[in-house]
C-alpha cells in the first residue's frame, strides 16, 4: 500500500511540475525552428509540388518546408488568431502554386469542421547559414 501511495505522490508531483512549466508561445517555437537559418527576399508564390511539409505555429504563422530544405515562412495578412497547431490546412487553388493572394481554410481534425481561415501573406525563404570551417 505504501508503494502505491508513494507512486501516486510521485505522479502528482510530476504532473504539478509539468503544469508549472511555462508554455512556449507560437513566436518562441517559431524562433527555435528558424535557428541557424537566414531570411531571404520575400516572394509571392511557392510551387505546391515542392512542399514537403507544413507546420502551424499558434496564432503566429505557417512554416512550409520545401523538398530542397528551404523553409518558407508565411505570416498571414488576416486570420492569424485562428491558427492552431492541431488544425489541417485546406487550400483551393487554381494553379500549381500557393500564392499570397490565396485563402487557406483551417479544419479541426475532430470533428471535421471548419474553424477559421487565413489570407496568406508573402513567403519569406529561410536557408541554413553556411558555417565557415577553420583549418
C-alpha positions in Angstrom: 0.0 0.0 0.0 2.8 2.4 0.8 4.4 1.7 -2.6 1.1 2.6 -4.3 0.8 5.8 -2.2 4.4 6.8 -2.9 3.9 6.2 -6.7 0.7 8.3 -6.7 2.5 11.1 -4.8 5.4 11.0 -7.3 3.0 11.1 -10.3 1.1 14.0 -8.7 4.3 15.9 -8.1 5.4 15.3 -11.7 2.1 16.5 -13.1 2.2 19.6 -10.9 5.8 20.4 -12.2 4.7 20.0 -15.8 1.8 22.3 -15.3 4.1 24.9 -13.7 6.4 24.9 -16.6 5.7 28.0 -18.8 4.2 27.1 -22.2 6.1 28.5 -25.2 4.3 30.9 -27.4 4.0 30.5 -31.2 6.6 33.1 -31.7 9.1 31.3 -29.3 8.5 27.9 -31.0 8.9 29.6 -34.5 12.2 31.3 -33.4 13.5 27.9 -32.3 12.5 26.3 -35.7 14.3 29.0 -37.6 17.6 28.9 -35.5 20.6 28.7 -37.8 18.7 30.0 -40.8 18.8 33.4 -42.5 15.9 35.2 -44.1 15.9 36.0 -47.8 13.8 38.2 -50.0 10.0 37.6 -49.8 8.3 36.0 -52.7 4.6 36.0 -53.8 4.3 32.2 -54.5 5.8 28.8 -54.0 5.2 25.7 -56.1 2.8 23.2 -54.3 4.6 20.1 -55.7 7.8 21.4 -53.9 6.2 21.5 -50.4 7.4 18.6 -48.2 5.5 19.6 -45.1 3.8 22.5 -43.3 3.6 23.4 -39.6 1.3 25.8 -37.9 2.5 28.0 -35.1 -0.4 29.0 -32.9 -1.7 32.5 -33.7 1.5 33.3 -35.5 2.4 31.8 -38.8 2.7 28.8 -41.1 6.1 27.4 -41.9 6.4 25.4 -45.2 9.4 23.1 -45.7 10.3 22.5 -49.3 12.0 19.5 -50.9 15.3 21.4 -51.2 15.4 22.0 -47.4 14.4 25.7 -47.6 11.8 26.9 -45.2 9.2 29.5 -46.3 7.6 31.4 -43.6 4.1 32.8 -44.2 2.6 35.3 -41.7 -0.9 35.6 -43.0 -2.3 39.1 -43.7 -5.6 38.2 -41.9 -6.9 35.4 -39.7 -3.8 34.6 -37.6 -5.9 34.4 -34.5 -7.5 31.2 -36.0 -4.2 29.4 -36.4 -3.8 26.4 -34.1 -1.2 23.7 -34.3 -3.8 20.9 -34.4 -5.6 22.2 -37.5 -5.4 20.9 -41.0 -4.7 23.4 -43.8 -7.1 23.1 -46.8 -6.3 25.1 -49.9 -8.4 25.6 -53.0 -6.0 27.0 -55.6 -6.5 27.0 -59.4 -2.8 26.8 -60.3 0.2 24.7 -59.3 1.4 27.5 -56.9 0.4 28.6 -53.5 0.3 32.4 -53.5 0.0 35.4 -51.2 -3.5 36.1 -52.6 -4.8 32.6 -51.6 -7.2 31.8 -48.8 -6.5 28.8 -46.7 -9.3 27.2 -44.7 -8.5 25.7 -41.3 -10.2 22.5 -40.2 -10.3 20.9 -36.8 -9.3 17.3 -37.1 -12.2 16.0 -34.9 -14.9 16.6 -35.6 -14.1 17.6 -39.2 -15.4 21.2 -39.0 -14.0 24.4 -40.4 -12.9 26.6 -37.6 -11.4 29.5 -39.4 -9.3 30.7 -42.4 -6.3 32.8 -43.2 -5.4 35.1 -46.0 -1.8 34.3 -46.9 0.9 37.0 -47.0 4.2 36.9 -48.7 6.5 33.9 -48.3 9.9 34.6 -46.7 12.6 32.0 -47.5 14.9 30.8 -44.7 18.0 28.9 -45.7 20.6 27.3 -43.5 23.5 29.6 -42.7 26.8 28.2 -44.0 29.2 27.6 -41.2 32.8 28.6 -42.0 35.3 25.9 -41.3 38.5 26.8 -39.6 41.5 24.9 -40.9 
